[in-house]
Amino acid sequence: MAPYWNENWGNPSSRQNRNGIRASAAVSFAREQLAEFLNIAPQRLIFTSGATEANNLALIGHARAKAIEIGKPGHLITIATEHHAVLDPLRQLQKEGFRLTELLPDSDGLITKDQLINSFKKDTLLVSIMTANNEIGVLQPLQELSSLCKEKGIAIHSDAAQALGQIDLQPDLLGVDFMSISSHKLYGPKGIGALILKSDLPILPLQWGGGQESGLRPGTIPVPLVVGFVKAVELAKKDLTSRQKRCRFLRDRFWQGLNDQRPDLILNGSKLKRLPNNLNFSIPGISGSRLHTELRPYISCTSGSACSRGEPSHVLLALGRSLTEAEASLRISIGRSTTSKEVDQAIDIIIKAINKLS
Ligand SMILES: Cc1ncc(COP(=O)(O)O)c(C=O)c1O
């Protein structure tokens, strides 16, 4: 990223000067590289400020365009465990006259084909189902669900912010029409992401201006962020298989180590159909706030999403956890630099804290 903050500071939309041409070439090259990693055509990528903006653009942009085409708002479907960056734009559309079904997943966090089939209405126009959950890491059966949507001619969007860099993400293999991705989930810079779209589906912009990104996301393109984002994807792609293996090993060791000493812990989300780096569990019978106070000096972990505004996790509540259990929960991610020694230390620290509070 460094050269694009300093010597190559040109505006990629100013192609009458050399600086601008260099910046424009860097963006084009990054777009082509990212498209190649995702196995799609480069023109299907719209750079945004992150997954939140990509979700808003896909959901609101497509729903409004369809409502104009049909002459009235229609029906939308999502799952209750989505990130707020999906739930809130859909609830905004509800205020504009659309109807919304929020499907409740099974206790393992997954939804079934039958649930989706049973929720289709005559005027369903858009379904949004995340690829991987940000709190419990579960991977929805997206391929099966998107083929159901295709049969009915319903568009399907997927928030893949947590999946990029953790699985081999190919939007066309998953069969989705819109997909949102973000850079900071895979060690890239914050403030950049993208919407992947299909050219034959109507979509309206949410803002207007200089016409950048095919008019769907006007505004000067942040060249260093685009370059950094794509570099992060390249690095994640390079060691994907070995990192998945390492993370899965450490994550399973973590869970086994905790569970051996405290069999009363409740694993949140499917054990098998989840991201290799995610662990999430609830501890019955203790106070969540006291647990987090105990752990804070030693371990960096959370009970929910950074975007949950401090409320108990709506994801864990949807799985059937009580309010107290949802608060007394830990979401732990294994990172690139996490070692076996750190995992073993963390097991000790967590068990001591739980035993102290029980
Ligand atoms: C599943 C999911 N969607 C959306 C977001 C928001 O992404 P961004 O911060 O890029 O807007 C996040 C992370 O915060 C996330 O985990």
The ligand as an ORCA input file, in Angstrom:
! r2SCAN-3c Opt
* xyz 0 1
  C     -20.903    -11.129      8.671
  C     -20.504     -9.688      8.679
  N     -21.135     -8.819      7.873
  C     -20.803     -7.526      7.824
  C     -19.802     -7.017      8.625
  C     -19.457     -5.568      8.516
  O     -18.383     -5.439      7.641
  P     -17.634     -4.048      7.433
  O     -16.999     -3.740      8.747
  O     -16.657     -4.332      6.346
  O     -18.648     -3.051      7.034
  C     -19.116     -7.887      9.483
  C     -18.065     -7.430     10.390
  O     -18.077     -6.524     11.098
  C     -19.464     -9.247      9.517
  O     -18.860    -10.102     10.319
*
